[in-house]
Amino acid sequence: MSRFFGEIRQVCYLVPDIEAAMDYWANVLGVGPWYYNPRVPIKNYSYRGERYEPHNSVALANAGGLQVELLQTRNDVPSMYRDFQQAGHVGAQHFAYWTENFDADLARAEAAGFKVCMGGEVGENGRFVYFEDAKHPGVHPGTVVELSEVAGPKGKLFRMIREASQDWDGKDPVRPFPDLSTL
């Protein structure tokens, strides 16, 4: 466990074909069920201080206490994902810590020298930021750290996904994301 942020709660794999990746993880590795959103509704997205409109598809499932995220970029918006892919990488791009005290944890991270490179919001109380390694920018793809707020509906979604995985029998391996406004 990190002394700074607590448990690593999620690892994200950038994939060129999210449907094939979900199939592999579910049917070969036995991880699921996958909750799939073909277009994540990201608000207030920025990369290096500039605003953009990304189109990303995301699938989430748990393997024990660790959430696995599969992410496919669908447009060429500047992002840390694109940087990773343009460097010729596929696979684990970032890991995430979750927080219910986003403002305090972000301030603490910035005071310790972490620099926000990318961020946005998914739903109410669903802010997220990705930190750039200021000492080694772009040198270590796959070691990006995300701080993700789970105080609202996104946190409820993540609990639902974890609970669904606990006794998953292999049926219904891909399920749609619920509407976050109903959680």
C-alpha positions as CSV (number, residue, x, y, z in Angstrom):
1,M,0.0,0.0,0.0
2,S,1.2,3.5,-0.8
3,R,1.9,5.6,2.3
4,F,0.9,8.6,0.3
5,F,-2.4,7.7,-1.4
6,G,-3.4,4.3,0.2
7,E,-4.3,1.3,-1.9
8,I,-3.9,1.1,-5.7
9,R,-7.5,0.5,-6.7
10,Q,-7.4,0.3,-10.5
11,V,-5.0,-0.5,-13.4
12,C,-5.8,0.6,-16.9
13,Y,-4.9,-1.1,-20.1
14,L,-5.0,0.8,-23.4
15,V,-6.2,-1.6,-26.0
16,P,-6.7,-1.3,-29.8
17,D,-9.9,-3.4,-29.8
18,I,-11.9,-3.1,-26.6
19,E,-14.5,-5.8,-27.6
20,A,-11.7,-8.3,-28.3
21,A,-10.0,-7.4,-25.0
22,M,-13.2,-7.9,-23.0
23,D,-13.7,-11.3,-24.6
24,Y,-10.2,-12.3,-23.8
25,W,-10.4,-11.1,-20.1
26,A,-13.8,-12.7,-19.6
27,N,-13.4,-16.0,-21.5
28,V,-9.7,-16.8,-21.1
29,L,-8.8,-15.1,-17.8
30,G,-12.2,-15.4,-16.2
31,V,-12.4,-11.8,-15.1
32,G,-15.8,-10.1,-15.3
33,P,-18.5,-9.2,-15.7
34,W,-17.5,-6.1,-17.8
35,Y,-19.4,-2.9,-17.6
36,Y,-19.0,-1.2,-20.9
37,N,-19.5,2.4,-22.0
38,P,-18.8,3.0,-25.7
39,R,-18.6,6.8,-25.1
40,V,-17.7,8.0,-21.7
41,P,-19.3,11.4,-21.0
42,I,-16.3,13.3,-19.9
43,K,-16.8,17.0,-18.9
44,N,-14.2,19.7,-18.4
45,Y,-11.5,17.6,-20.0
46,S,-8.1,19.3,-20.3
47,Y,-4.6,18.2,-21.3
48,R,-1.6,20.4,-20.5
49,G,-4.0,23.3,-19.8
50,E,-6.0,23.1,-23.1
51,R,-9.6,21.9,-23.4
52,Y,-10.6,19.1,-25.7
53,E,-13.5,16.7,-26.3
54,P,-12.2,13.1,-26.1
55,H,-14.1,10.1,-27.3
56,N,-13.0,7.1,-25.2
57,S,-14.7,3.7,-24.8
58,V,-14.2,2.1,-21.4
59,A,-14.9,-1.3,-19.8
60,L,-14.6,-2.0,-16.1
61,A,-14.4,-5.2,-14.1
62,N,-12.9,-6.4,-10.9
63,A,-10.3,-9.1,-10.3
64,G,-10.6,-9.4,-6.5
65,G,-10.2,-5.9,-5.0
66,L,-8.4,-4.5,-8.0
67,Q,-10.5,-2.9,-10.7
68,V,-9.3,-3.5,-14.3
69,E,-10.1,-0.8,-16.8
70,L,-9.9,-1.4,-20.6
71,L,-9.7,1.8,-22.6
72,Q,-9.9,2.4,-26.3
73,T,-9.4,5.9,-27.7
74,R,-11.8,6.7,-30.5
75,N,-10.4,10.0,-31.7
76,D,-7.1,11.7,-31.8
77,V,-7.5,14.2,-29.0
78,P,-4.3,15.1,-27.2
79,S,-4.0,13.0,-24.1
80,M,-1.6,10.9,-22.0
81,Y,-3.3,7.9,-23.7
82,R,-2.3,9.2,-27.1
83,D,1.3,9.9,-25.9
84,F,1.6,6.3,-24.7
85,Q,0.2,4.9,-28.0
86,Q,2.3,7.2,-30.2
87,A,5.4,5.9,-28.3
88,G,4.4,2.5,-29.6
89,H,3.1,1.1,-26.3
90,V,0.1,-1.1,-25.7
91,G,-0.9,-2.4,-22.3
92,A,-0.9,-1.0,-18.7
93,Q,-0.8,2.8,-19.0
94,H,-1.8,4.0,-15.6
95,F,-2.9,3.0,-12.2
96,A,-5.4,4.8,-10.0
97,Y,-5.9,5.7,-6.4
98,W,-9.4,6.5,-5.3
99,T,-10.4,9.3,-2.9
100,E,-13.5,10.7,-1.3
101,N,-11.4,13.8,-0.3
102,F,-10.3,14.9,-3.8
103,D,-9.5,18.6,-3.0
104,A,-7.4,17.8,0.0
105,D,-5.6,14.8,-1.6
106,L,-4.9,16.9,-4.8
107,A,-3.5,19.8,-2.8
108,R,-1.3,17.3,-0.8
109,A,-0.1,15.7,-4.0
110,E,0.7,19.1,-5.6
111,A,2.5,20.3,-2.5
112,A,4.7,17.1,-2.7
113,G,5.6,18.0,-6.3
114,F,3.1,16.1,-8.4
115,K,2.1,18.0,-11.5
116,V,-1.3,17.6,-13.1
117,C,-1.1,16.9,-16.8
118,M,-4.6,15.8,-17.7
119,G,-8.0,15.8,-16.0
120,G,-11.8,16.0,-16.2
121,E,-15.0,14.9,-14.7
122,V,-17.3,11.9,-15.1
123,G,-20.6,12.6,-13.3
124,E,-21.2,14.4,-10.0
125,N,-18.2,14.1,-7.6
126,G,-16.3,12.2,-10.3
127,R,-13.3,14.4,-10.9
128,F,-10.0,12.8,-12.0
129,V,-6.4,14.0,-12.7
130,Y,-3.4,12.3,-14.1
131,F,0.0,13.3,-12.8
132,E,3.1,13.8,-15.0
133,D,6.4,12.6,-13.6
134,A,8.2,15.9,-13.4
135,K,11.6,14.3,-13.0
136,H,11.1,11.8,-15.9
137,P,8.4,13.2,-18.2
138,G,7.7,10.8,-21.0
139,V,10.5,8.4,-20.0
140,H,8.4,5.8,-18.2
141,P,5.2,5.2,-20.1
142,G,2.9,3.0,-18.1
143,T,3.7,4.5,-14.7
144,V,1.2,7.3,-14.8
145,V,-0.6,7.9,-11.6
146,E,-4.3,8.9,-11.6
147,L,-6.2,10.4,-8.6
148,S,-9.9,9.6,-9.0
149,E,-12.8,11.0,-7.0
150,V,-15.3,8.4,-5.9
151,A,-17.5,10.4,-3.5
152,G,-20.6,10.4,-5.7
153,P,-22.3,8.1,-8.3
154,K,-19.0,7.0,-9.7
155,G,-18.1,5.5,-6.4
156,K,-21.5,3.7,-6.3
157,L,-20.8,2.3,-9.8
158,F,-17.4,1.1,-8.7
159,R,-18.9,-0.7,-5.7
160,M,-21.6,-2.3,-7.9
161,I,-18.9,-3.6,-10.3
162,R,-16.9,-5.1,-7.5
163,E,-19.9,-6.8,-6.0
164,A,-21.0,-8.2,-9.4
165,S,-17.6,-9.8,-9.8
166,Q,-17.6,-11.6,-6.4
167,D,-19.9,-14.5,-7.4
168,W,-19.8,-14.0,-11.2
169,D,-20.7,-17.3,-13.0
170,G,-19.4,-16.3,-16.5
171,K,-22.9,-15.4,-17.7
172,D,-23.6,-12.0,-19.2
173,P,-19.9,-11.1,-19.6
174,V,-20.5,-7.6,-21.1
175,R,-23.1,-5.3,-19.5
176,P,-24.0,-1.7,-20.2
177,F,-22.9,1.1,-17.8
178,P,-25.9,2.2,-15.8
179,D,-26.9,5.9,-16.0
180,L,-24.8,7.6,-13.3
181,S,-27.6,10.0,-12.6
182,T,-29.7,7.1,-11.2
183,L,-27.1,5.8,-8.8
